[in-house]
Amino acid sequence: MFTCRPWEPDDVPFLWEMLHQSIHVRAGEPAPPRTILEQPDIAHYLADFGNRRGDDAQVAVDAAGERIGAAFGRAMTADDPGYGFVSEEIPELGMAVVPEWRGRGVGRRLLTDLLVRHQSMSLSVDLDNDGAERLYAGLGFVQVAVEGTAKTMLRQPINDDRR
């Protein structure tokens, strides 16, 4: 049993933990050290979170109130783009779920809730992360680019002018 809620300022340290866990680790490879979060191309996803346009997050908590996952977004700039950057107008998504809660619908619920508030979002996903790609595609994200070992995916609201 879990619930999801919009983020609060005291969730920010947990968002950093989720940013670390969101870094894809290929099978047989060691996880990167936490110091990777200090690198500018990683840190810009959460540095001073809550004070920039597009900053938003959804947090999942278990029945005991412990945080178990988060999905977060931030609008990046063309001068300082993220790995899944497509436009300054579209927030880039990051997310992770603690290992013991993966595969139980937490990620789908987090994203579904966040996408209610941000119908257009982009992301970067490693080419060999099939489970994450299926989740994103199932929520309406489509591939728009491939660079190196990752693809950029974009979700935009469906414009149905036939009404």
N, C-alpha and C positions, 0 to 999 in steps of 0.2 A: 504494500500500500504506500503510495506517495502522492504528493500534491505539488503543484507548480504555482509560482507567484512571481510578480515583477520584482526586480532586484531592489535592494536597499543599500545605502552607503557601507554598512558593515559587511556586505557580501564581497566587497572588492578583493580582499585577500584570497577568498575562495575562487573568484574569477581568475586570478593569477595562477592558482593551482590548476584550474581547468584549462587555461591556455597552455601550460606545460604538458598536461595530459593530452591535449589536442594535437600535439606534434606527432605525426605518424612515424612509427618505428617499424621498419621492415622485419619480417621473421628472421630470427637469429641474430639481429643487431641489438646492441645495448641502447637503452633509453638515453637521451642526451642529459647532461647535468642541468640542474636548475639554473645555473649561471647563463644558460642560453637565453633566458628571459631578459637578460641585460643587453643583449645585442639589439641595436636600433631597429632592425627589420622585424624583430619579434616584439620588443617593448612597445612599439607605437600602437599596437592593438589595444593596450589597456592603460598606458601612461596617462595619468590625470583623468581617469575614467569618470564620466558624469559631467564633464565640463566642456565637451565638444559636441557639435551637431551630430546627430545620429547615434549617440551613445545610448544604448538600451540593453537590457538583459532580462532573461527569465531564469529563475532558479528552481530546481526541484529539491524537495525535502522529503525524508522518510517519515514514518509515523512518529518517531521520536524527535522530529524537528532537525535532524542532521542533514546537512546539504549533501546531495548525491549527484548533482549534475547542473550544468548551466549552458545556456546558449546566449551569446552576446554579439552585438553589432556595433560598428563604428563606421561613419563616413570618412573615408580616406581622401587625401588630396592627390592631384596629379604629380605634385612635387615630392610626395612621400607616400607612394601607393603601397597597398598590401599585395600579397601574392595573388589574391583573387580580385584585384581591382578591375572595375569596368567603367566607373563613372564617379565623379565627385558627388553626384546626387543619390547614389545607391549605396547604402551601408554594406560593409563586408561582414560576413558571418563567421564566428568561431564557436565551437561547442565541444563539450566532452561530458562523459558520464563516468563516475568512479567505477573501477573494474567490476566490483561485485554486483553492480546494478545494470551492467550492459546486457543487451538482448532482452530487456523486460519492458520495452515501450517508453522508457524515460526520454530518450533522445527525440523520438517522434513527437511526443507530447510537448517537450520544450520548444521544438521548432514550430510546431503547429500554433502554439500560443504566441510566440514571438512574431510569426508571420501575420497574425491578425493585426498587429500594430505596424508592421513594416512589410507591405505586400511585395515590394521589390527588394531583393537582397542578392549579393553575389558571394562566392566562396571559392576556395582552392581545395582540391582533394587529390591525393596521390593516385596515380594510375592503378596501383595495385591494391587500393583500399576499396574493394568491391562492395563490402557491406555498407560503408558510408555512402558510396555512390548510389546504391539502390535506394537507400533512405532518402537522399536528396532528390533523386529522380521521381520517387513516389510522391514527393511534395511539390512537384512542378518545376524543379530546377532542370535546365538543359545546358548541355555543353556549348560553350562559345569560343573556347580557345584551348590549346595544349601547348605547354612550354616545359621542356625538360621532362621531369618525371611526374608532372602534375597537370591537371586540367582545371580550367576556370569554368564554373557553372553559374548560371543566372536564373533567377526566378522573377518574373514580372506578372502583374495581374493580367488575366485574360480580358481582352477588349472584345466584347460581343456587341457589335453595332446592329445585330439583326433584331433586337428587341423592339 
